[in-house]
């Protein structure tokens, strides 16, 4: 639908997260994500934890048949998790980011613009591509906000 921000270069602070990482076929992403977020929310509820932000997904590769994805939530302090829920740290780093308004399935044009911007600036992508979901998925598709974040080496 719409790219609603400039593409920007930011210094992202260190982030503690609780997440589940798995390899799936892209077609299974919606159900896998729903299960992972639900499992992490139940863990947080059982342990009296509050998240420090909304859900995210990291696409560690782009192989749609064997997609390496990590789904989780940021938390304010280091956590260990349990079972397949892991606690980890996303290090402080430079990132290129933009915000998209519309259906999750329509974000490719913004991603292409971000990757072109990175190349034009002489930077290099370093690591997975993150999507941070900024509002409630129960909104209409035209109201969904996704912040796309690509770590870079500069």
C-alpha positions in Angstrom: 0.0 0.0 0.0 2.4 2.8 1.1 5.9 3.5 2.3 5.3 6.0 5.0 8.8 7.0 6.1 12.1 7.9 4.6 14.7 5.2 4.5 17.0 6.1 7.3 20.3 5.0 8.8 20.2 4.5 12.6 22.3 3.2 15.4 20.2 0.5 17.0 20.9 -0.2 20.7 21.5 -3.6 22.1 18.2 -5.6 22.5 17.5 -8.5 24.8 14.9 -10.9 23.3 12.9 -14.0 23.9 12.5 -15.9 20.6 11.9 -19.2 18.8 14.1 -20.0 15.8 13.1 -22.6 13.3 13.3 -23.6 9.7 10.1 -23.8 7.7 8.6 -23.6 4.3 7.4 -20.0 3.7 3.8 -21.2 3.2 3.8 -22.3 6.9 4.9 -18.9 8.2 1.6 -17.6 9.4 0.7 -20.6 11.5 4.3 -21.0 12.7 4.5 -17.4 13.7 1.1 -17.5 15.5 2.2 -20.6 17.5 5.6 -19.1 18.4 4.2 -15.7 19.5 1.5 -17.5 21.5 4.1 -19.8 23.2 6.3 -16.9 24.1 3.4 -14.8 25.4 2.3 -17.7 27.6 5.8 -18.1 29.0 5.9 -14.4 29.8 2.5 -14.5 31.5 3.6 -17.5 33.6 6.7 -15.7 34.7 5.2 -12.3 35.2 7.3 -10.7 32.4 6.4 -7.7 30.3 7.7 -7.2 26.8 9.6 -4.0 26.0 8.2 -3.8 22.5 6.0 -5.5 19.9 6.7 -8.8 18.1 9.4 -9.2 15.5 10.5 -11.7 13.0 14.1 -12.1 11.6 14.5 -13.8 8.3 18.0 -15.2 8.5 17.9 -16.3 4.9 15.7 -16.0 1.8 15.3 -19.7 0.8 11.5 -20.0 0.8 11.6 -23.8 0.9 14.0 -23.8 3.9 13.3 -20.4 5.5 15.4 -19.8 8.7 13.1 -17.6 10.8 13.3 -16.3 14.4 10.1 -14.9 16.0 10.1 -13.2 19.3 9.7 -10.1 21.5 12.2 -7.7 23.0 12.5 -7.8 26.8 14.1 -5.3 29.2 16.8 -7.6 30.7 18.6 -10.8 29.9 16.4 -13.9 30.0 17.1 -17.6 29.5 13.8 -18.9 28.3 12.8 -22.6 28.4 12.4 -25.4 25.9 12.6 -24.0 22.4 12.2 -20.4 23.7 15.6 -18.9 23.8 16.9 -15.7 25.4 19.5 -13.9 23.4 20.9 -10.4 22.6 20.6 -8.5 19.3 23.9 -6.5 19.5 24.0 -2.7 19.0 24.6 -2.0 15.4 24.0 0.3 12.5 20.8 -0.5 10.6 18.8 0.9 7.6 15.1 1.1 8.2 11.8 2.2 6.8 8.1 1.8 7.8 5.4 0.3 5.6 1.7 0.8 5.9 -0.4 -2.1 4.5 -0.7 -5.8 4.3 2.3 -7.8 5.5 2.4 -9.6 2.1 2.9 -6.3 0.3 6.1 -5.2 1.9 8.5 -6.3 -0.9 8.7 -2.8 -2.6 10.0 -1.2 0.6 12.5 -4.0 1.1 13.7 -3.5 -2.5 14.1 0.2 -1.9 16.0 -0.4 1.3 18.4 -2.9 -0.4 18.9 -0.4 -3.3 19.6 2.4 -0.8 22.2 0.3 1.0 24.0 -0.5 -2.2 23.8 3.2 -3.4 25.4 4.3 -0.2 28.2 1.8 -0.5 27.1 -0.2 2.5 26.8 -4.0 2.8 24.0 -6.0 4.4 25.2 -7.8 7.5 22.8 -10.4 9.0 19.1 -11.1 8.8 16.2 -8.9 7.8 14.0 -7.9 10.7 10.3 -7.0 10.6 8.9 -5.3 13.7 5.1 -5.3 13.9 4.1 -1.9 15.3 0.4 -2.4 15.8 -2.3 -5.0 16.3 -2.6 -7.6 13.6 -6.4 -7.6 14.2 -6.6 -4.2 12.4 -7.6 -4.1 8.7 -4.7 -4.8 6.3 -4.7 -1.2 5.2 -3.8 -0.1 8.8 -0.9 -2.5 9.5 2.5 -0.9 10.3 5.7 -2.8 9.7 9.1 -1.4 10.4 11.7 -3.2 8.3 15.3 -3.2 9.6 18.4 -4.3 7.8 21.7 -4.4 9.7 24.7 -3.1 7.7 28.4 -3.0 7.7 29.8 0.5 6.9 
